[in-house]
C-alpha cells in the first residue's frame, strides 16, 4: 500500500499535510537501513531526539542515546503492530504503532507514537488492561528485581460478583469494581495494577510483606454491604526477569482456582508442590488411554464383612494407577483430573470390565465369589451410555446382576431428570443401587424421600470423634434406614470398638482397615482366609439380605 493509494493528490501536498504539528506524531524510515525519510514536528512533544536531524540519519541514532539501550526492535514491532515502550527521554509510556508502507517506491516503516491508547486501558476502572500487562509487565518485574525486591504476579478473583449484580443491579456492580480498583491502587501505589476479564485483577508487585495488604483488601471485599456475601481468592506466582509474564499470570490464576476449590484459605502461592500437582494432572489427562491400553489401571478390592455372622460378604472395587513413569498413583491424584477433563467414564467403564473379567476367572476355577460394588460418577451418564456399558460387560463375561452393586452419591441424584431416569434403570433390571457417603451432604433426607435405594453406606470419617454424640447420630441413621426398609453398611471402620458398636445397633455390614485394606483380588481373598473369615454363600446372603432391612432394636421377644 502507499500513503497516496486511491488518491490523485500530489506528493508535495501529502508531505506538506503530514509535516505539521496538527498531525499525530509519526516518523517514516527505510525498512532495511532504518534511514529516516520524514519526521513531523509534533514527534518531539513525546519523544525528544538525542541529536539534530541530518540527511541519512538512522532511526536509532536519532531517538536513542549513543551508548544507551535500544528498547524498540523494529522487526518485532512490525510483527505485533503495536507495543508500549518506556520513553528514554521522559520515562513515561509511549504507545507505538508500526506498519509497512511504500514511500517513494521504497519499502518503508510508518510509525505513529502517542502517550495513550484506549485499547490498553479498561474503560470502567481506568486501569491498564491485560494487553498492557502483556507488553509492559516484564518491565515492572525488571524494575523490582533491580531494586533488590522479589517480583511476583498476584491474581485476584472476586467471589459473588454475578450474584451481586443480580441482587443490586449492574450499575452498583460497576461502582463496586471502581472502588475495588481504587483500593488496589491505594495498596499498590507504585506497582502495576491491571484489570483482567470481568471480576479478575492482576498486580505485579513485591512478594515480601504481601499478605498483610491482601488481608486488608479481602477485609474490604467481605465488608461490602450487600444482599449477598462477597469474598476474595488470590493466587501468587513469584517470577523473575527470565520468566514470561503471561506464564506467571496463568500460574497465579491456577493457584487461585485451586484454592477456590479447597476453600480453607484465600491465598495460594504457586510453588513446587503445586507445580508437581499440575504436571501430574496434565500427565493423567493425556495418558489415561495409554494407561488403560497398557494395563496400568488396576482394581484393588476392600472386603466387606457382615457383623451378625462375621462372614466375608462383599467387596468394593477401587481403581489404582500403577504407572511406569509416575509410580503408584492414588485415586485422589487422578480421579479429579479425569472428571475435570470429562474422561472419568473411560476409567469407570474399564474398572467394571476388570471386575467382571476377574470374577469370571474365579467362577471358572470353581472359587466362591461375593458381590462387588463400584462407584459411578455423574459424568459417567453424560460421557457414555453407562447402563448399556455395564449391561454389555456383564453379558460378555456371563456375570449375574446379583453380583454387581452400583454406588452413587446424592449429588448425582440432584442432577437432571435424565440422569435420575438412567439410575432407576439399574434398579428396574435387578441391580442393587446404594447411596454412598450418606450423611455427608445437606440434602440426604430429601434424597431418601424422593428416590429408591437398596442400601445406605455411612462414612465413619465424617464423625471424626467416636464419642457418645457420634454414637447417637450413627444409631439414629441406622434406625431411620431400617424404618425405610433399607440395608446399612458403615465404611471407614478401623477399630474393634467401632465394629462391636455397629453390630449392637443393627448395622449389618462394615468395611474398613479393621478387616482389610484395599488390595488386588488374590491378596484380598487370601487375607480374609488367613484371618479366619469365611466367604458367605449365596443362600445365606439371600436370607441375611432380608433380615438386614429389619430394626433389631424394635423386634420384641415373640415377634417375627
C-alpha positions as CSV (number, residue, x, y, z in Angstrom):
1,X,0.0,0.0,0.0
2,X,1.1,3.7,-0.3
3,X,0.0,6.8,1.5
4,X,-1.4,8.1,-1.8
5,X,-3.4,4.9,-2.6
6,X,-6.6,5.6,-4.4
7,X,-5.7,9.4,-4.5
8,X,-4.5,11.9,-7.1
9,X,-3.1,14.3,-4.5
10,X,0.4,15.3,-5.5
11,X,3.3,14.0,-3.3
12,X,4.3,17.6,-2.3
13,X,0.8,18.2,-0.9
14,X,0.9,15.0,1.1
15,X,4.3,15.9,2.6
16,X,3.1,19.4,3.4
17,X,0.0,17.9,5.1
18,X,1.9,15.4,7.2
19,X,4.7,17.8,8.1
20,X,2.6,19.8,10.7
21,X,2.1,19.7,14.4
22,X,-1.6,19.1,13.9
23,X,-1.0,15.6,12.8
24,X,-0.3,12.8,15.3
25,X,3.4,12.3,15.8
26,X,5.0,9.9,13.3
27,X,8.2,9.0,11.6
28,X,8.9,7.3,8.3
29,X,12.1,5.4,7.7
30,X,13.6,2.8,5.5
31,X,12.5,-0.8,6.4
32,X,16.0,-2.2,5.9
33,X,18.6,0.5,6.7
34,X,16.3,2.5,9.1
35,X,17.3,5.7,7.4
36,X,14.8,8.4,8.3
37,X,12.9,9.8,5.4
38,X,10.5,12.1,7.3
39,X,9.6,13.0,10.9
40,X,6.9,15.5,11.7
41,X,7.4,18.4,14.3
42,X,4.9,17.0,16.9
43,X,7.1,13.9,17.4
44,X,9.4,15.9,19.7
45,X,6.5,16.6,22.0
46,X,6.5,12.9,23.1
47,X,9.9,11.7,22.1
48,X,12.8,14.2,22.2
49,X,15.5,13.5,19.7
50,X,19.0,12.7,21.0
51,X,20.8,14.6,18.2
52,X,19.9,17.1,15.5
53,X,18.3,15.8,12.3
54,X,20.5,15.4,9.3
55,X,20.2,13.7,5.9
56,X,20.8,10.0,6.2
57,X,20.5,9.7,10.0
58,X,19.1,6.4,11.2
59,X,16.1,5.9,13.4
60,X,18.1,4.5,16.3
61,X,20.7,7.3,16.0
62,X,18.1,10.0,16.2
63,X,16.0,8.8,19.1
64,X,18.2,6.7,21.3
65,X,21.4,7.7,23.3
66,X,24.6,6.8,21.6
67,X,25.6,4.3,24.4
68,X,22.1,3.6,25.6
69,X,19.9,0.5,25.1
70,X,17.5,0.4,22.2
71,X,14.2,-0.6,23.8
72,X,12.4,-0.8,20.5
73,X,13.1,-3.6,18.0
74,X,11.5,-2.6,14.7
75,X,11.2,-6.1,13.2
76,X,9.4,-7.4,16.3
77,X,7.2,-4.3,16.3
78,X,6.1,-4.8,12.7
79,X,5.0,-8.4,13.7
80,X,3.0,-7.2,16.6
81,X,1.7,-4.0,15.0
82,X,1.6,-2.1,18.3
83,X,3.6,-2.0,21.5
84,X,4.3,0.1,24.6
85,X,7.8,1.3,25.5
86,X,9.3,3.5,28.1
87,X,10.4,6.7,26.6
88,X,14.1,7.2,27.0
89,X,13.6,10.9,27.4
90,X,10.7,11.2,29.8
91,X,10.4,7.7,31.3
92,X,6.7,7.7,30.5
93,X,4.8,5.1,28.5
94,X,4.6,5.6,24.7
95,X,2.2,3.7,22.6
96,X,4.0,2.9,19.3
97,X,2.2,1.6,16.2
98,X,4.0,0.5,13.0
99,X,3.1,-0.7,9.6
100,X,4.9,-1.3,6.3
101,X,4.3,1.2,3.5
102,X,5.8,2.2,0.2
103,X,7.4,5.6,0.3
104,X,8.8,7.0,-2.9
105,X,8.9,3.4,-4.2
106,X,10.9,2.1,-1.3
107,X,9.8,-0.4,1.4
108,X,9.4,1.7,4.5
109,X,8.1,1.8,8.0
110,X,5.3,4.2,9.1
111,X,5.5,4.6,12.9
112,X,3.0,6.6,14.9
113,X,3.6,7.5,18.6
114,X,1.2,8.6,21.3
115,X,1.1,8.7,25.1
116,X,-2.2,6.9,25.4
117,X,-4.4,4.4,23.6
118,X,-7.8,3.3,24.7
119,X,-7.1,-0.3,23.6
120,X,-4.7,-0.7,26.6
121,X,-7.0,0.7,29.3
122,X,-10.2,-0.6,30.9
123,X,-12.9,2.0,30.2
124,X,-14.7,1.3,33.5
125,X,-11.9,1.5,36.1
126,X,-9.3,3.4,34.0
127,X,-6.7,0.7,34.9
128,X,-4.4,-0.8,32.3
129,X,-5.8,-4.0,30.8
130,X,-4.4,-7.4,30.2
131,X,-3.0,-6.3,26.8
132,X,-1.0,-3.6,28.6
133,X,0.3,-6.1,31.2
134,X,1.4,-8.5,28.4
135,X,3.6,-5.8,26.9
136,X,4.8,-3.9,30.0
137,X,4.6,-6.4,32.8
138,X,8.1,-7.7,32.3
139,X,9.5,-4.1,32.6
140,X,7.9,-3.8,36.1
141,X,9.4,-7.2,37.0
142,X,12.8,-5.9,35.9
143,X,12.4,-2.7,37.9
144,X,11.5,-4.7,41.1
145,X,14.4,-7.1,40.6
146,X,16.9,-4.2,40.0
147,X,15.6,-2.6,43.3
148,X,16.6,-5.8,45.2
149,X,12.9,-6.9,45.6
150,X,11.2,-10.2,44.9
151,X,8.8,-9.8,41.9
152,X,5.5,-11.6,42.0
153,X,2.3,-11.6,39.9
154,X,-0.9,-11.6,42.0
155,X,-4.2,-12.7,40.6
156,X,-7.4,-11.6,42.2
157,X,-10.8,-13.3,41.8
158,X,-13.8,-11.6,43.4
159,X,-16.3,-14.2,44.5
160,X,-20.1,-13.5,44.2
161,X,-19.9,-10.8,41.6
162,X,-22.6,-12.3,39.4
163,X,-25.0,-12.6,42.4
164,X,-24.1,-9.1,43.4
165,X,-25.1,-7.8,40.0
166,X,-28.3,-9.7,40.1
167,X,-29.2,-8.6,43.6
168,X,-28.1,-4.9,43.3
169,X,-28.1,-4.1,39.6
170,X,-25.2,-3.7,37.2
171,X,-24.7,-0.1,38.0
172,X,-24.0,-1.0,41.6
173,X,-21.7,-3.8,40.4
174,X,-19.7,-1.4,38.3
175,X,-19.5,1.1,41.2
176,X,-18.1,-1.8,43.4
177,X,-15.5,-2.6,40.7
178,X,-14.4,1.0,40.5
179,X,-13.9,1.2,44.3
180,X,-12.1,-2.2,44.3
181,X,-9.7,-0.9,41.6
182,X,-9.1,2.2,43.7
183,X,-8.4,0.0,46.7
184,X,-5.8,-1.9,44.7
185,X,-4.2,1.3,43.6
186,X,-4.0,2.5,47.2
187,X,-2.4,-0.6,48.4
188,X,0.0,-0.9,45.4
189,X,0.6,2.7,44.5
190,X,3.9,2.2,42.8
191,X,3.2,-1.1,41.2
192,X,1.4,-2.3,38.0
193,X,-2.3,-2.8,38.7
194,X,-4.4,-4.2,35.8
195,X,-7.9,-5.3,35.3
196,X,-8.3,-8.7,33.6
197,X,-11.6,-10.2,32.4
198,X,-14.8,-9.5,34.4
199,X,-14.0,-9.6,38.1
200,X,-10.4,-10.5,37.8
201,X,-7.5,-8.2,38.6
202,X,-3.7,-8.5,38.3
203,X,-0.9,-6.8,40.2
204,X,2.9,-7.0,39.6
205,X,4.5,-6.3,43.0
206,X,7.0,-7.3,45.6
207,X,6.3,-10.7,47.2
208,X,7.7,-9.7,50.5
209,X,5.1,-8.4,53.0
210,X,2.3,-9.0,50.6
211,X,0.0,-11.0,52.8
212,X,-0.8,-8.0,55.1
213,X,-2.0,-6.0,52.1
214,X,-4.1,-8.9,50.8
215,X,-5.8,-9.4,54.1
216,X,-6.7,-5.7,54.1
217,X,-8.2,-5.9,50.6
218,X,-10.2,-9.1,51.5
219,X,-11.5,-7.3,54.6
220,X,-12.8,-4.5,52.3
221,X,-14.5,-7.0,50.0
222,X,-16.1,-9.0,52.8
223,X,-17.2,-5.8,54.5
224,X,-19.2,-4.7,51.4
225,X,-22.8,-4.0,52.4
226,X,-24.9,-6.1,50.0
227,X,-27.8,-8.5,49.8
228,X,-25.3,-11.3,49.3
229,X,-21.9,-12.1,50.8
230,X,-18.7,-11.3,48.9
231,X,-15.3,-12.9,49.1
232,X,-11.9,-12.8,47.5
233,X,-9.4,-15.5,46.5
234,X,-5.8,-14.7,45.5
235,X,-3.1,-16.7,43.6
236,X,0.5,-15.6,43.7
237,X,3.4,-16.6,41.4
238,X,6.9,-15.5,42.2
239,X,8.7,-14.6,39.0
240,X,12.0,-13.2,37.7
241,X,13.4,-11.4,34.7
242,X,13.9,-14.6,32.7
243,X,10.2,-15.6,33.0
244,X,7.4,-14.9,30.7
245,X,4.8,-12.6,32.2
246,X,1.8,-14.4,30.7
247,X,3.1,-17.7,32.1
248,X,3.3,-16.1,35.5
249,X,-0.2,-14.8,35.2
250,X,-1.5,-18.2,34.2
251,X,0.3,-19.8,37.1
252,X,-1.1,-17.3,39.6
253,X,-4.6,-17.9,38.2
254,X,-4.2,-21.7,38.5
255,X,-3.1,-21.2,42.2
256,X,-6.2,-19.1,42.8
257,X,-8.6,-21.5,41.1
258,X,-7.2,-24.5,43.1
259,X,-7.5,-22.6,46.3
260,X,-11.2,-21.7,45.5
261,X,-11.9,-25.5,45.4
262,X,-10.2,-26.2,48.7
263,X,-11.6,-23.1,50.4
264,X,-9.6,-23.4,53.6
265,X,-7.5,-20.2,52.9
266,X,-8.0,-17.4,50.5
267,X,-4.3,-17.1,49.4
268,X,-2.3,-19.7,47.5
269,X,1.3,-19.5,46.3
270,X,2.3,-21.2,43.1
271,X,5.1,-23.4,44.5
272,X,6.9,-26.6,43.6
273,X,4.2,-28.8,45.3
274,X,1.5,-27.1,43.2
275,X,3.7,-27.3,40.1
276,X,4.1,-31.1,40.6
277,X,0.3,-31.5,41.2
278,X,-0.5,-29.6,38.0
279,X,2.1,-31.5,36.0
280,X,0.7,-34.8,37.3
281,X,-2.8,-33.5,36.4
282,X,-1.7,-32.9,32.9
283,X,0.0,-36.3,32.7
284,X,-3.2,-38.1,33.8
285,X,-5.3,-36.2,31.3
286,X,-3.0,-37.0,28.4
287,X,-2.2,-40.6,29.3
288,X,-5.4,-42.2,30.5
289,X,-5.9,-44.0,27.2
290,X,-2.4,-45.4,27.3
291,X,-2.8,-46.5,30.9
292,X,-6.0,-48.5,30.0
293,X,-4.4,-50.0,26.9
294,X,-1.2,-51.0,28.6
295,X,-2.8,-52.4,31.8
296,X,-1.5,-49.7,34.2
297,X,-5.1,-49.4,35.7
298,X,-5.6,-52.0,38.4
299,X,-8.6,-52.9,40.6
300,X,-8.0,-53.1,44.3
301,X,-10.7,-54.7,46.5
302,X,-11.6,-53.8,50.0
303,X,-13.6,-56.6,51.9
304,X,-17.0,-56.1,53.4
305,X,-17.9,-58.1,56.5
306,X,-21.4,-59.0,57.9
307,X,-21.5,-58.0,61.5
308,X,-24.0,-60.6,62.8
309,X,-22.1,-63.6,61.4
310,X,-18.7,-62.0,60.8
311,X,-18.5,-63.5,57.4
312,X,-16.9,-62.2,54.2
313,X,-20.0,-60.9,52.2
314,X,-18.8,-58.5,49.7
315,X,-16.1,-56.2,48.3
316,X,-15.8,-52.6,46.9
317,X,-13.8,-52.2,43.7
318,X,-11.3,-49.3,43.8
319,X,-9.2,-48.0,41.0
320,X,-5.4,-47.7,41.2
321,X,-3.0,-46.4,38.6
322,X,0.5,-48.0,38.7
323,X,2.5,-46.1,36.1
324,X,6.0,-46.9,34.8
325,X,6.9,-43.2,34.9
326,X,4.9,-41.8,37.8
327,X,4.8,-44.8,40.0
328,X,1.8,-45.7,42.2
329,X,-1.0,-43.1,41.9
330,X,-3.7,-42.9,44.4
331,X,-7.3,-42.1,43.3
332,X,-7.0,-38.5,44.7
333,X,-4.2,-38.0,42.1
334,X,-6.1,-39.0,39.0
335,X,-9.9,-39.1,39.6
336,X,-10.3,-35.3,39.9
337,X,-8.2,-34.8,36.7
338,X,-10.3,-37.2,34.8
339,X,-13.6,-35.6,36.0
340,X,-12.4,-32.2,35.0
341,X,-11.3,-33.4,31.6
342,X,-14.6,-35.3,31.2
343,X,-12.8,-38.7,30.8
344,X,-13.9,-40.4,34.0
345,X,-16.3,-42.6,32.1
346,X,-13.2,-44.3,30.5
347,X,-11.8,-45.2,33.9
348,X,-15.1,-46.4,35.4
349,X,-16.0,-48.5,32.3
350,X,-12.6,-50.1,32.4
351,X,-12.9,-50.8,36.2
352,X,-16.2,-52.6,35.5
353,X,-14.6,-54.6,32.8
354,X,-11.8,-55.7,35.0
355,X,-14.1,-56.6,37.9
356,X,-16.2,-58.9,35.6
357,X,-13.2,-60.4,34.0
358,X,-11.6,-61.3,37.3
359,X,-14.9,-62.6,38.7
360,X,-15.4,-64.8,35.6
361,X,-11.9,-66.2,36.1
362,X,-12.8,-67.0,39.8
363,X,-16.0,-68.7,38.8
364,X,-14.4,-70.7,36.1
365,X,-11.8,-72.0,38.6
366,X,-14.7,-73.1,40.9
367,X,-14.0,-70.5,43.5
368,X,-16.7,-68.8,45.6
369,X,-17.3,-65.2,44.9
370,X,-19.0,-62.3,46.7
371,X,-20.9,-59.3,45.2
372,X,-18.7,-56.4,44.2
373,X,-19.7,-52.7,44.3
374,X,-18.3,-49.9,42.2
375,X,-18.8,-46.2,42.1
376,X,-20.4,-44.2,39.3
377,X,-19.8,-40.5,38.6
378,X,-22.4,-38.1,37.4
379,X,-20.2,-37.7,34.3
380,X,-20.4,-41.4,33.5
381,X,-24.0,-40.7,32.5
382,X,-23.1,-37.9,30.1
383,X,-19.8,-39.3,28.8
384,X,-21.3,-42.6,27.6
385,X,-24.4,-44.8,27.9
386,X,-23.1,-46.3,31.2
387,X,-26.2,-48.5,31.6
388,X,-25.6,-50.2,28.3
389,X,-21.8,-50.4,29.0
390,X,-22.4,-52.3,32.3
391,X,-25.1,-54.5,30.7
392,X,-22.8,-55.3,27.8
393,X,-19.8,-56.2,30.0
394,X,-21.9,-58.5,32.3
395,X,-23.3,-60.2,29.2
396,X,-19.9,-60.7,27.7
397,X,-18.5,-62.3,30.9
398,X,-21.8,-64.1,31.8
399,X,-22.0,-62.4,35.2
400,X,-25.3,-62.3,37.1
401,X,-26.6,-58.9,38.1
402,X,-26.9,-60.1,41.7
403,X,-23.1,-60.0,41.9
404,X,-22.9,-56.3,41.0
405,X,-23.8,-53.3,43.2
406,X,-24.0,-49.7,41.9
407,X,-22.8,-47.0,44.3
408,X,-23.8,-43.4,43.7
409,X,-23.6,-40.2,45.7
410,X,-26.6,-38.0,46.5
411,X,-25.1,-35.2,44.3
412,X,-25.8,-37.5,41.3
413,X,-29.5,-37.7,42.3
414,X,-29.6,-33.9,42.4
415,X,-28.6,-33.9,38.7
416,X,-31.1,-33.5,35.8
417,X,-34.0,-35.8,35.2
418,X,-32.2,-37.8,32.5
419,X,-29.5,-39.0,35.0
420,X,-32.2,-39.9,37.6
421,X,-34.0,-41.9,35.0
422,X,-30.8,-43.7,33.9
423,X,-30.0,-44.7,37.5
424,X,-33.5,-46.0,38.0
425,X,-33.0,-48.3,35.0
426,X,-30.3,-50.2,37.0
427,X,-32.8,-51.0,39.8
428,X,-35.6,-51.9,37.4
429,X,-33.5,-54.7,35.8
430,X,-32.2,-56.1,39.1
431,X,-29.1,-54.3,40.2
432,X,-28.9,-53.1,43.8
433,X,-28.3,-49.3,44.0
434,X,-26.5,-48.0,47.0
435,X,-26.3,-44.4,48.3
436,X,-22.7,-43.7,49.1
437,X,-21.4,-41.3,51.7
438,X,-24.8,-40.9,53.3
439,X,-25.0,-38.0,55.7
440,X,-22.1,-36.1,54.2
441,X,-24.5,-33.8,52.1
442,X,-27.1,-31.3,53.3
443,X,-29.9,-32.9,51.3
444,X,-29.5,-36.6,52.3
445,X,-33.0,-36.9,53.8
446,X,-34.7,-35.2,50.8
447,X,-32.8,-37.7,48.5
448,X,-34.1,-40.6,50.5
449,X,-37.6,-39.3,50.3
450,X,-37.6,-38.8,46.6
451,X,-35.6,-41.9,45.3
452,X,-35.4,-45.6,46.0
453,X,-32.2,-47.2,47.3
454,X,-31.3,-50.7,48.5
455,X,-28.6,-49.8,50.9
456,X,-27.0,-46.8,52.7
457,X,-23.3,-46.5,53.1
458,X,-22.5,-44.5,56.2
459,X,-19.0,-42.9,56.2
460,X,-17.5,-43.1,59.7
461,X,-14.9,-40.5,58.6
462,X,-17.3,-37.5,58.8
463,X,-17.7,-38.4,62.5
464,X,-14.0,-38.0,63.4
465,X,-14.6,-38.3,67.2
466,X,-16.1,-41.6,68.1
467,X,-17.9,-40.5,71.3
468,X,-21.4,-40.5,72.8
469,X,-22.7,-37.9,70.4
470,X,-21.4,-39.6,67.3
471,X,-22.8,-43.0,68.6
472,X,-26.2,-41.4,68.9
473,X,-26.0,-39.9,65.4
474,X,-25.0,-43.2,63.8
475,X,-27.6,-45.2,65.7
476,X,-30.3,-42.8,64.5
477,X,-29.1,-43.1,60.9
478,X,-29.3,-46.9,61.1
479,X,-32.7,-47.0,62.7
480,X,-34.1,-44.5,60.2
481,X,-32.7,-46.7,57.4
482,X,-34.4,-49.7,58.9
483,X,-37.7,-47.9,59.2
484,X,-37.5,-47.2,55.4
485,X,-36.6,-50.9,54.7
486,X,-33.0,-50.1,53.7
487,X,-29.9,-52.1,54.5
488,X,-26.9,-50.4,56.0
489,X,-23.1,-50.5,55.6
490,X,-20.6,-48.5,57.6
491,X,-17.3,-47.7,55.8
492,X,-14.1,-46.4,57.4
493,X,-14.3,-48.8,60.4
494,X,-10.9,-49.1,62.0
495,X,-11.3,-50.5,65.5
496,X,-13.0,-53.4,67.3
497,X,-14.8,-50.9,69.4
498,X,-16.5,-49.4,66.3
499,X,-17.2,-52.8,64.9
500,X,-18.9,-54.0,68.1
501,X,-21.0,-50.8,68.4
502,X,-22.2,-51.1,64.8
503,X,-23.1,-54.7,65.4
504,X,-25.1,-53.8,68.5
505,X,-27.2,-51.2,66.7
506,X,-28.1,-53.5,63.8
507,X,-25.8,-52.1,61.1
508,X,-25.4,-55.3,59.2
509,X,-22.2,-54.7,57.2
510,X,-18.9,-52.9,57.8
511,X,-15.9,-52.0,55.6
512,X,-12.6,-50.6,56.6
513,X,-9.0,-51.2,57.7
514,X,-10.1,-53.2,60.7
515,X,-10.9,-56.1,58.4
516,X,-8.6,-55.2,55.5
517,X,-7.1,-52.6,53.3
518,X,-7.7,-52.4,49.5
519,X,-5.5,-55.0,47.7
520,X,-5.5,-56.9,44.5
521,X,-8.2,-59.6,44.3
522,X,-5.9,-62.6,45.2
523,X,-4.2,-60.8,48.1
524,X,-7.5,-59.5,49.5
525,X,-9.1,-63.0,49.4
526,X,-6.0,-64.6,50.9
527,X,-6.0,-62.0,53.7
528,X,-9.6,-62.9,54.6
529,X,-8.8,-66.6,54.6
530,X,-5.7,-66.2,56.9
531,X,-7.9,-64.0,59.2
532,X,-10.3,-67.0,59.5
533,X,-13.2,-65.1,58.0
534,X,-15.1,-67.4,55.7
535,X,-16.9,-66.5,52.5
536,X,-20.7,-66.2,52.7
537,X,-22.6,-68.4,50.3
538,X,-25.4,-67.1,48.1
539,X,-28.2,-68.8,50.1
540,X,-27.1,-67.3,53.4
541,X,-26.6,-64.0,51.7
542,X,-30.3,-64.0,50.5
543,X,-31.5,-64.7,54.0
544,X,-29.4,-62.0,55.6
545,X,-30.4,-59.6,52.9
546,X,-34.0,-59.8,54.1
547,X,-33.1,-59.7,57.8
548,X,-30.9,-56.7,57.2
549,X,-33.8,-54.5,56.4
550,X,-35.3,-55.1,59.9
551,X,-34.6,-53.0,63.0
552,X,-33.3,-55.5,65.6
553,X,-33.8,-53.0,68.4
554,X,-37.5,-52.8,67.8
555,X,-38.2,-56.5,67.5
556,X,-39.5,-57.8,70.8
557,X,-39.4,-61.4,72.0
558,X,-42.1,-63.5,70.4
559,X,-42.3,-61.2,67.3
560,X,-41.2,-62.2,63.8
